[in-house]
Amino acid sequence: MAELQSLVAESSSAQLAFGAMGFPVLMSVLKEDREDIELVRGALETLVSSLTPVDTAQRPKNAIQPASMNSDLLSREPESISLLLSLLSEDDFYVRYYTLQLLTALLSNSLNRLQEAILTIPQGITRLMDMLMDREVIRNEALLLLTYLTRNAEEIQKIVVFEGAFEKIFSIIKEEGGSEGGVVVQDCLELLNNLLRNNASNQILLRETVGVEPLISILGLRGSAYNFTQQKTVNLLSALETIELLLIGDLETGSGKDVNRMSNQNALAQKKVMEHLLMLGVENKWVAVAVRSLALRVIGDLVVKNPQNLETFASKFTGEDSRPEPALNSILSIVLRTNSVHEFISADYIFKCFCEKNIDGQTMLASTMTPQPSLLSHAIVQDDSNLSFGSMLLRGLISSESEGDLETSCRAASVLSHILKDNVRCKELVLQIQLEAPLPSLGAAEPLMHRIVKCLALSSARSKDADQGDASLAGRSYMQPIILRLLITWLSDYPPAVHCFLDSPAHLTYLLELVSTSNASVYVRGLAAFLLGECVLYNKNDSGEGRRDAFAVVDAISQKIGLTAYFLNFDEMQKSAFFTSAPSTLERKPLTRSTAASTTEIEDAENDGTDAKHEHPILVSVFDIQFVNLLRRLEVDIREGIVDIFSHPKSKVVVVPAELEQKGGESDGDYIKRLKLFVEKQCNEMQDLLGRNSTLAEDLAKSGGGSPSVSDQRPSGGTGRERVQVETLRRDLQEASQRIEILKSEKLKIESEATKYRDLATKMESDLKSLSDAYNSLEQANFRLETEVKALRSGGSVDLEAIKAESREEAQKDSEAELNDLLVCLGQEQSRVEKLSTRLAELGEDVDSLLEGIGDDAGIPDEDDDDDDEN
């Protein structure tokens, strides 16, 4: 067995031969000769050697790999896996050790098959978990084995957690010294990350069992804060990745994911994780760039869409107690000054997360942007501690005199785009900012937007210099896209920004050149085309200035670029990697033993710029999923808007045709008949022109420039003739539209007058009816009165005396009835008084003294009032 092991360990051909015949023999040894420990040890060691590659450097890439073949053969037999797991219960140290090594080798080559096999074996995972409590060497091997076993295996992850994985992992980390520990801490954190990645139930279990405090304690810097070994850096990166996994949540969609993510955010914030993150990402300058970058990114994930954490973060300060600085100002300084590309991306990501659906936070930042005289001077101010956030941002935006300052302007533009995103109030505040010229002789104040467009033009000039071979400007392909993203975000659904942009005629001319130039990249041409489209889509110019309205912009596009070439820019953007790749392909890979070394050395490779396969990392951050979705929506709206403009001409035309005037001697009837015929003819012509124009525009928008412009392939004479025809058709269309509008207005005027007269006639008719009714009622009253007068005159005084006597009798009867009623009431009152007097006498009261003076008081109301007041 010893000779066999030595041979297999040294020769790949021996491994190949062993795989063909040796496995059944050795597996039978493990099964039947368990008492012979030495033999079992040798068999296990031989099996491990047969799965370990040898001579890999000398073998061609396409050659057969004996170790991989042997792993495949051994993992095909579920009985073999069950037999190996049973060996873990043996007392011999080396048997358990070699068994774990053998299972790890199988997992590294045949992961899925072994995961399925272990799941079917009763108590299989339990035996592996028991190895974590074994001696240190075996524990470390079992830890490595479990990191392989739990990758992308949700069922195994749940079983491992059920077996108490969290408690055991944190116990080992604490025993090894936390972040100061060795590779074992790294393996523990890798296993922990496998258990938490995209697994909501395990994340909830972690919160509710051991909590997040043991995890946060790993971030605490023990010992010297200036001593960062590579292993300590990897350990910190692994712990930060764990926190990031908790803050990202899981793969679920809907409210469930947000609830779990917010619960993780709140649990971490309550344990003061933000202080540790600010220490690692902002305050401690000795930390490796990779750690600083990831710590900043985790801060963004901690605050995004969480009102409580956003408020806490906005009030945080960094630096020494004697000179504290707001955390937002410190992070803005990192954005503007860092030499690390990845650190800039991470710091910029914080502002993206801070401004995401945080209207109050965006407004708070934008309100501090007030220009100050010191910002306009060219002197470099080293101390930013006395500047507000907005002043620092403005100084970064307007400092584009040298290459370094142009870089700073672009970075500041990126932060400003987050502040303006989906916030009309912030767009309004920043649009009102006016910048004074450095010298009075250079002109009056100009809007901040115009200064940003100048920065865009300057970056375009630097891009041309880079194309001509200036090595110092290479790798700056992201500058123009960053500024274009800012302008697209600013103009989106905000017409005043469009008007401000078009106030300078040079802006439209420059934008047209940027779209049509062949030297610019696909992204620059595409974003410039989107910006042009917004000048059409959100152009609500009602001032009557034709050079600034949407029709003028569309005419300029048609004449300078051609609609076919213009729409072609959209199609080229749609074919780029940012539109075709899923967002997951642009995310960071999990941190493992194999990727840890390259991750910690991120600062050494970050300035390499771009290569043939990958875009610049800053460019990747510019085209995030939200911005790509915005561009997709804009493209649809822009195409529809341009088609709509081509289908509906301007409503204001100054030409009034002579046919609309009445000729001399022409009767009104003939004039109206001639007008009707003229309008019918013009309507038919206009509908025909509109239909043809709309069809052509829709076909052009749908084709999107799949072939070169037709006008480019035709001779110049044909192009000129076609343009004349188009202009003639457009003029006819405008005249017909004007005639229709005039006739519509006349029709409305006549209809309104007819309605007015109709209402007047109805009112007069109702008044007449009311007068007639009143007259009839008066006639009847008059007739009745006359009849009564005649009757009185003919009856004489006899009737009058009789009436008086009758009235007297009736009055006497009424007074007698009233007197009788009064007497009855007095009798009732007298009986009540007698009863009361008797009752008072029984109670011992003097009735006469009580009744004394009652009759006299009846005629003196003033004294009664005084007695009432005293009582």
MARKOLGU-496997 format. One record per residue (C-alpha): x, y, z. Coordinates in steps of 0.001 Angstrom, whole numbers, plus 500000, padded with zeros to 6 digits. Layout:
# residues N
XYZ...
This chain:
# residues 871
500000500000500000502900502368500812504575501682497454501243502201495649500695505517497407504182506728496504503718505782492856500301507434492489501516510634494199504386511102491712503044510024488296499982511153486377500103508002484229499985505945487425496944507974488503495275507196485198495991503457485512494911503454489169491571504995488266490878502195485783491391499315488237492279500425491770489113501979493225487129498742493817490122497142495544490760500029497943487094500575498698486823496915499693489811497431502021488007500357503680484879498279504027486236494888505146489581495640506869488455498382509260490379496771512165493703497172510354494177500887511012497544501108509219496076499550506078493035501871506192495339504874506602497388503844503597494292503240501466492879506676502316496218508392501639496479506607498299492957507707497352493813511324498254496968511118496073494934509765493147492706512877493270495558515402493620496857516775490267500571516349489464502744517748486664500102520358485808502655522842484440504139520370481920500843518970480615499045520665477670495794522438478467493661520077476400495263516932477814493323514466479966493340515330483680493662512022485612492742513597488951489476514983487576488651511666485940489295509788489184487108512231491129484304511690488638484621507895488879484654507832492676481748510267493105479502508228490813479076505568493522476784506756496357477934503754498449481478505079498319480419508466499775478401506739502514481411504526503370483708507577503615481304509441505895481116506407508189484908506572508617484512509969510329483306508142513433486581506196513755488781507007516743492040507209514772493103510787514095494701510116510689491707508137509428489408511096510107491983513554508719492554511706505423488804511097505034488096514831505264490876515561502758489433512969500395485903514430500620487284517947500058489131516805496948485943515185495638483953518371496301486452520583494489486087518460491322482504517084491461480593519546493616476976519014492526477141515223492474478653515032495948476134517534497343473283515359496106474903512192497479475501513650500962471886514867501152470618511307500632472802509831503419471184509869506890473181511846509462475756512691506766475882516435507411475581515884511162478825513852511153480573516649509250479326519260511720480615517156514625484113517486513140484011521255513945484340520345517615487303517997516975491025518720517292492285521866515551493712520237512423490582518164511783488372521150512618490148523248510004489774520517507357486073520127508193485640523905507917487198523930504458485020520977503442481841522742504586482713525906502624482709523799499444479623521832500445477377524838501182477954526726497920474642527267496113472949524436498045469973525835499955468862522534501506472342521788502842472596525361504151469386524954506162470554521647507679473949523096508574472295526071510305469917523723512129472955521840513456474146525028515225476534526378512600476258530043513674477271529398517280480190527162516235481444529610513598481539532610515944483072530482518680485955529514516366486397533145515190486606534369518776489044531607519647491253532507516663491420536213517545488808537857515295490170539951512444493709539416513765493355535643513200494677533574510329493147531810507367490798529860509672488866533088510366488644533626506633487242530104506142484704530658508944483479533883507359483337532279503912481153529509505363478991532126507083478579534021503803477550530833501998474848530262504634473467533819504391473739534576500668470238534979499170468754532975502075466130534966504000465287532239506513468924531839507576469297535615507888466271535723510196467706532848512253471000534692512645469187537820513899467038535890516342469663533479517724473229534767518066472412538266516781474678540548514750476878541746517616479530538968517241479792539892513570480208543620514248482880542918516870485118541503514093485274545005512564486743546466515753490417547279515254492399545602518006496052546289518746497823548737516468495476550594514118498363551041511673499296547365511244497317545727508447498659542413507189497244540871504046495390538227506069493856540857508346492734542749505246491099539601503839489371538918507162487967542455507293486820542162503684485055538881504481483280540398507505482214543420505444480915541087502751478806539308505394477240542611506440476694543518502801474838540216502228472525541014505135471832544490503750471205543331500197468615540822501425467673537857499260466456537016495771462776537398496652460779540174495042458048542292496570457443543519500082458918540435501768462415541268500597462138544893501751460866543846505192463790541448505721466310543997504432464970546763506678464996544425509685468672543682508996469393547397508566467757548262511881469431545390513756472888546418512506472309550132513146471188549474516728474530547764517426476464550880516260477850549331513095477972552770511431480775553970513733482935550973512762482189551503509081483068555208509225486306554338511021487279551816508336486018553784505335486729557415506219488809558049509314491578555415509273493886556179506346496077553122506993493379550677505934493825549028502530491929550636499647489853547476499138488631547615502756487918551353502595485966550921499364483849548059500659483195549829503984481905552875502100479708550692499937478247548980503003477396552423504481475329553081501358473500549756501716472900550495505407471055553793504803469260553240501482465460553637501788465653553579505604464403556903507065465791556298510551469278555313509365469284558191506858468576560667509636471250559119511863473833559184509067473084562823508171473887563839511765477175561865512030480558563581512401484028562264511683487521563330512651488987564401515950486872565838518738488627569183518445487798569551514738484792567397513873483485567380510313480072566206509056480330562683507655478696563781504375481381566454503912484136563929504623482748561490502060482373564294499499486067565077500036486852561435499224484770561692496042486584564822494883490156564006495958490836560269496087493326558773493651491583555400493808488946554694491171487207552079493329487161554339496362485528557088494283482892554644492998482090553484496540481916557012497974479710558095495064477516555055495758476824556445499260475302559598497762473301557501495326471846555494498247471386558593500434469336560353497731467286557295496715463637558231497480464874560718500101463309564007499023464070565782502298467720564697502218468136565795498601466566569173499352468771569606502428471921569055500328470726571235497438469781574110499749473415574470500865474571575151497288475028578917497409477897580516495450480460582422497518483153584867496329485915582576497582484698579816495260485325581942492188488986582572492971491526580230491467493475579856494687493466576273495933491961576032499403493412573107501290491082573297504300487488572332503577486425572134507211484835575598507153482942575067503904479385573785503731478544570696501705477057572734498867480029575100498750482448572170498446480314570668495674480048573969493788483794574522494009484332571071492552481850571704489742483377574978488538487053574029488823487798572846485288490888574852484406493388571981484388493123568230483797493010567437487491490282569984488021488314568614485064488394565224486756487104566894489937484305568614488011483164565312486543483130563657489961481138566563491441478715566261488506478125562630489446477142563615493008474888566412491721473053563985489429472049561935492496470821565076494290468643566103491322467219562662490531463375562655490591463256565850492676461665568905491038462390571146494028466131570427493866466165570981490096464547574348490677466990575341493438470091574426491425468703576039488255468524579371490084472258579351490918474069582137489078477868582184488933479748585458488701482532585699486148486071585526487670486722589029486294484062591723485653485454592255482163484550588689481182480808589400481229477769589060483430476766586145485632475772582862483992473667579934485190475418576930486699473986574762483910475862576788481274479118576309483194478480572545483274477937572519479498481300574288479150482831571523481253481283568983478870482791570787475885486180570872477596486029567142478306485199566565474632488310568502473640490431566453476064488910563268474631490074564308471152493585564908472523493549561406474013492548559954470654495512561735469086497939559920471367498181561953474582498997559183477071498208561346480128494543561530479071494055557853478302491467555900480253489206558933480831486320557623478714483901558156481592484092561967481863481622562896479134479070560193480093479062561427483723478277565032482693475728563899480085474007561773482743473744564873484948472166566925482150469767564102481193468702563744484837468277567511485174466194567994482011464071564888482580460433565953483053461471569541483916460738572080481096462433575106482794465780573257482605465186572644478879464561576352478340467697577281480294469735574828478234468397576220474937468864579861476019472317579685474476472101578834470734475626577413470939474411574566473174472121573102470517474819573463467858477403571732470062474997568925470917474243568304467250477975568077466532478480565676469443475761563338468148477077563331464607480839563104465266482469559779464507485285560332467021482997560071470049482215556709471637478897554914471266477927555964474792478721559652474268476810559833470972473917557898472440473632560011475608473905563213473554471058561892471369468942561298474483469691564849475672468579566189472277465431564111472540464635565654475933464922569111474323462034567991472093460050565927474593460023568375477537460047571597475511457014573639476595458138576944475067455148579290474793457061582524474290456738582441470513460485582234469917460649579725467083464349579021467478463792577443470908460613575407470479460356571669469848459657572158466133462915574088465715464897571357467508463369568638465316464106570712462184467719571109463313468057567353463891466542566620460486468795569081458641472107568621460493472024564883461273469087563260459531466450561306461444467826557975460231471297558709461594469790560178464761467730557075465581470732554902464739472429556183467917469623554649469999470040551307468256473800551282468844473235552009472544470742549134472762473428546762471466475999547827474082476908545639477059475039547778479583471711547249477803472158543581476846473752542220480056471755541349483121472596543456486204473949540385488011476796540068485522478164543414486682478137542558490401481119541641492530482066537962492820481971536246496250485198536401498229486904532987498385490431531724498967491129531889495250489852535479494780491062536972498082494595537784496940493475539628493807490843541566495765493301542861498365495617544069495614492863546074493975494777549335494229497623547939492145495395547202489168492805549940489406494587552449487177494953550084484253491920551708482632489970549573480213490861546515478233489367544896475170486784542881477122485739545103480051484530548691480267486006551181482721484594550532486241483392554151486544481495553730483275479881550610484731478730552622487771477294555366485523475105552922483614473410551370486634470073549614486246468014552701487212469706554915484627469426552255481911465694551887482622465294555683482417466982555679478993464750552852477777461624554781478756463001557977477234463728556283473912460107555202473482458798558662474416461314560455472157460403558352469122456687558958469723457269562676470324459171563191467078456554561205465112453844563351466722455601566585465707455912565382462122452227564421462106450925567685463610452328570943462254452564574263464067449296575943464988450603579487464355450879580457460655450940584058459473449720583423455883445974584147455403444664582989451988442747585526449851439978583004449110438582583531452615437499587128451853434081587945450375434189589249446808432425592413445709428807591863444700428803588302446056425730587379448102426077585868451561424673582533450419427133582216447520429996583253449830429149580598452398428734577938449696432141578836448193433746578721451639432322575247452272433706573900449008437095575479449704437279574045453229436274570559452044438990570624449421441633571824451915440554569235454510440948566414452031444384567656450988445481568131454609444306564666455693446152563151452758449358565022453640449075564193457342448544560515456595451538560323454287453744562292456689452736560199459709453325556945457840456791558065456745457737559186460264456492555949461870458359553822459334461511555821460020461141555511463805460519551759463617463380551089461217465627553136463483468311553596460889468944549978460016470455551129456710472444554212455727470564557415455128468797557438451775469735561064451250473429560102451505473063557661448603471260560046446243472915562702444036472883566241445338470353567384442728467840564782443831468365565754447472467725569416446726464630568639444675463285566433447458463900569143450023462001571676447861459091569270447595459116568702451346459142572438452019456253572957449541454227570234451227454974571674454626453892575149453511450652573791452048450066571911455248450534575045457310448161577095455089445472574417455261445863574208459000445460577972459311442313577963457206440824575213459286441609577120462476439981580321461127436843578466460058436685576705463394436883580036465227434157581568462992431942578538463524432403578781467275431579582508467160428368581954465180427329579104467454427901581231470548425809584102469098422998581714468161423033580269471654422896583766473135419868584791471029418135581517471790418555582119475521417283585708475130414137584554473284413422581958475946413788584602478669411443587045476912408833584349476410408878583440480091408596587144481080405588587608478790403853584600480304404451585960483811402932589350482863399858587667481372399271585617484514399613588727486706397110590669484546394529587861484774394820587706488567394346591485488828391196591328486656389696588682488931390490590652492114388958593816490614385767591999489642385363590582493153385836593970494820383308595645492524380736592976493382381214593529497121380856597320496765377594596957494866376242594612497525377093597043500342375474599996498551372210598157497866371869596701501472371855600132503293372094600840507107369642598109508213372054595468507334374792597402509119372867597624512407372067593984512270375716593181511812376662595350514831374085593652517070375282590256515971378874591174516740377951592473520204376174589199521090379169587163519988381547589295522107379304588943525200379208585147524759382980585028524499383481587125527690381035584979529669382873581809528584386217583297529620384777584358533038383476580867533696386886579395532853388561581831535237386211580938538097386888577246537619390642577875537806390253579952540992388238577170542621390933574638541803393653576898543210391623577503546416391272573746547048395044573289546502395763576084549031393497574499551609395212571123551212398643572678551499397606574687554574396364571530556257399617569714555419401776572594556716399736572723559940400351569016560440404080569646559976404000572391562672404272575444560406402383578740561047400267579067557892398985582615558614402472584031558966403478582416555709400444583876553857400798587341555398401589590075552867401175587877549783398248589931548403400069593219549095403290592141547286401433591419544078401451595036543004405106595861543944407416594123541430410548596047542485410457594758546076409773591237544822412900591496542690414954592549545726413642589633547772414532587257544937418059588659544807418511588190548559417268584610548374
